[in-house]
């Protein structure tokens, strides 16, 4: 399986394309709908549980209308929410802390853990096995994203690499594989399914994944205005998530088939086996875990030290478990 010419163009996962794809499903709506939601999600593997939710019918049968905003990575969704262009969206802890600092965003649930989906990979011809070997090399990184911040602020320093010891090439995750093929970068900090594609095509090898450093819980966040005025909608929305999570556990083939079509429709050349291997790295389990607050405190302290936020959040305002508690109880 080889990457075809024009991969970068095909790999551009634009919001307009995702919305057009959604329109084709033609799901019926109940008469008594709750408030509509402007839903943001990333088109890498982290956003695919949300993509599946939107196509499952679980929201429709609860009367929830959705307008979709698809972007390459979660930090872009966070920026849309800070600008109040989107009501709900998923991203990892560091991006959430930045969003709370800049726009008062609140977390209503943890949707998934994605530490195994994120890898540092190097071009296969370089035969690299350690992070410290990246010194002096060009590393593709989605600057400002959670995975990007964790690499720059935690993983690289732990390996003895300071800023300036390597050249950070700012790039969307969906363009990195093509850059590796063109040898315009030597390594990448990327997420699934792009890692699985690069590995299956013999383009790159794995140096490490993030699981041992950070399990990377992905939070569903809301703007504070939406949380204040739309509590009933949020509770119904989270009930839909609990229903969809059962599909991920009980019928993974059904889930994989639905999501696989998204990537093939965008021109990706990957086998179902490669895709299923990538999807298996995502642990979907909506809830509000007890250890979330100390984890978020640690992430906020790192960002404060790096002067990326003005203060550590007041967690009693930033973390809102009551919506999930109501969804589980009713």
Secondary structure as UniProt FT lines:
FT   TURN            5..6
FT   HELIX           7..11
FT   HELIX           15..23
FT   TURN            24..25
FT   STRAND          37..42
FT   HELIX           45..56
FT   TURN            58..59
FT   HELIX           60..62
FT   STRAND          66..71
FT   HELIX           74..82
FT   TURN            83..84
FT   STRAND          88..92
FT   HELIX           93..103
FT   STRAND          106..113
FT   HELIX           115..117
FT   STRAND          119..123
FT   HELIX           124..126
FT   HELIX           131..134
FT   TURN            135..136
FT   STRAND          138..141
FT   TURN            143..144
FT   HELIX           146..150
FT   HELIX           151..155
FT   HELIX           156..158
FT   TURN            159..160
FT   TURN            163..164
FT   STRAND          167..170
FT   HELIX           173..175
FT   HELIX           176..182
FT   STRAND          187..190
FT   TURN            192..193
FT   HELIX           194..200
FT   TURN            201..202
FT   STRAND          204..209
FT   TURN            211..213
FT   STRAND          217..222
FT   HELIX           224..229
FT   HELIX           231..250
FT   HELIX           252..265
FT   TURN            266..267
FT   HELIX           272..279
FT   TURN            280..281
FT   STRAND          283..287
FT   TURN            290..291
FT   HELIX           292..305
FT   TURN            306..307
FT   HELIX           315..318
FT   HELIX           322..329
//
